[in-house]
C-alpha cells in the first residue's frame, strides 16, 4: 500500500491484514448479521482509506497538519461506525419519532466521510453521482413533473440510507463485503504465490508457436487472470508487463500490443467462472443460481475472445509475423505449476455444487496456501501469506467504496420511485423500439463508465435500465447480461479508456492510438450484446437448442465479416469491393430475420471462399 507516512505503515499493514482476516472469519462462520457485518466492513474500509490515501496531494512529504487531519477523519469514521453498529434496528422509536439529533449528525458525518474516502480511492465522478441522487431525493419536489418526487427531509433520507439496512448498507455493499472481497483476496493469493506467472507461461507454451503467438498468449492469459482479478486496469498492468514487451519484440506495433492487452484484460471481466465478481452480483439481482449465470456466459465469452483472437491473427498476417522460435514446453510448464490449477478447480466445483460463494472463496484462499506449501520450489511462508492478506484488502478498498456509494443510488431509486419513471421514459423515448433503447443504454453505460468502476456502473445502470429492457420484451436475465457487457466498454473506448491508457503506459505508445486499437479488438462487446437481444444466444428456459446453435453460427459469421471488413484482410489483403460485401453481409446478419441472417451468413461464406480462391490462384501464377 503506497503511503507518504512511514511511521504509519505498520498500522496500515495491520489494518489491512485485519480486514482480510475479519472477512475470512465472517465468510466461514457467517456469525454476524447484515446489520452488523456490513457497517463493520464499511467503517473499516473508510478508516483504512482515509489513513492510506493522503489528503495531501502536493509534492514532497505530507505536512503535519494533513496527518492530523487524516487521523481525525479516521477517528470520526470509527466513532460513526460504532454508533451505527450499536443502533437498535428492531426498535420502533426511530420509526415513530424519527432519528435523534445525535443519530442524525452521525449519519450525516458518515455519509460525508464515505464520499471523501470514495473521492480519494475512486474519484470525483462516483461521488458526484451519489451526491446528485441524494439532492434529487431532497429537492425532487422542485423538479419538472416527469422526474419529480415528493421531496424527502434530511432525517428521512438518512434514516432510509443508513438506519434501515437498505440504501448505503444494502445489496451492493453486501455483495462487495461478502463475495467480491473474498474473491479479490483469492486472486491476490494466486498472484503473490506465483500463479499469475504460471498462467502466462502456460499460455505462451500453448499458443506461442502459432502465428502472432505472444499476442494470442496474452489474450489467453488475460482471460484467465482477468476473470479473477476484478480489475481490467490492474490486470492490464500486471499481465501486460510480461506480455507487451514480447509482442513488441515479435513485431507488433506498440499501440497494437497495448490495445491487445487492454482488450483481453477487459474481456476477463466477462469470462466465467468468476467474471470479475459480476456473476455474483447478477445472480443476486436476477435471483438466478450462480451456476446458471456461469453456464449461460460461457458461449458469449468464447465468442468475445474468438473475436479478439481473430483480430490478433489478422494483424499478424498483415505484418508477416511468425510464432515464437522457442516457446516453453507445455509439459514442463505444467509440471512446475500444475498445483495452481487445483485451487481453481476446487473453487469452480464448489460453486457449481451451490455452496455459499463467500465460503467457497475462503476455501479457495486456504487451498492456494496449502498447495503452495506442498511444493518446495514455491513454498509459501508467513511473509507471503501476510502479503496476500494485505494485497487483497488494498485491492478491495475501491470496490467496497464504489458499491457503498452505488447503494446510495439504489436506495434513492427505491425511496423515490424514479426507477419506474425512468423505465417509462426510456420506453417512450425509444418509441417502443428495442434497438433504440439499446443505443441509449450503451451511451449511458459508456458515459457513466468513464468515471465509475465497472461494477458500480453495472449496478447503477441495471437498477435503472433493466426494467426498461424487460418492458420491451427481453427477459430480466438477458437484460442484465446485456447491461453487464455494455458496462465494460468504457475501459477500452475513447476518450477515457482507462485500461487502454494503462496498456499505453506499459507499451510506451500514444494513449489515443492504443485506445483506438483496443476498441477495435473489443468489437465483441458491441456485437455479442446485440445478438443477445435479437437472437437465442442466451439459452434461457424454453429456448430451442436449434435456435441457440443458429445464433452461435450467425454471431461467428458477423464477427468474422466485421473483422475482415474493418481490418481489410482475410487470407490476404481484401479489395474495396470485398470489404464492402463483408460489411453488407454483417448488416444482413444484424437484421432480426432468420431468412436475412441466413443470407448474410451465406454471403460472408461465399465472399471468403472466392477471396481465398483468388489468392490461391494469384500465388500459383506468381
Helices and strands as residue ranges (DSSP letters): G 6-8, H 9-29, H 34-52, H 64-86, H 93-96, H 101-121, H 124-139, G 140-142, H 154-162, G 167-169, H 171-175, I 176-180, H 181-192, H 195-207, H 213-229, H 232-250, H 254-267, G 268-270, G 275-277, H 278-286, H 290-319, H 330-337, H 339-352, H 357-374, H 382-416, H 418-429, H 434-449, H 454-471, H 476-486, G 489-491, H 498-507, H 511-521, H 524-534, H 545-567, H 576-590, H 594-621
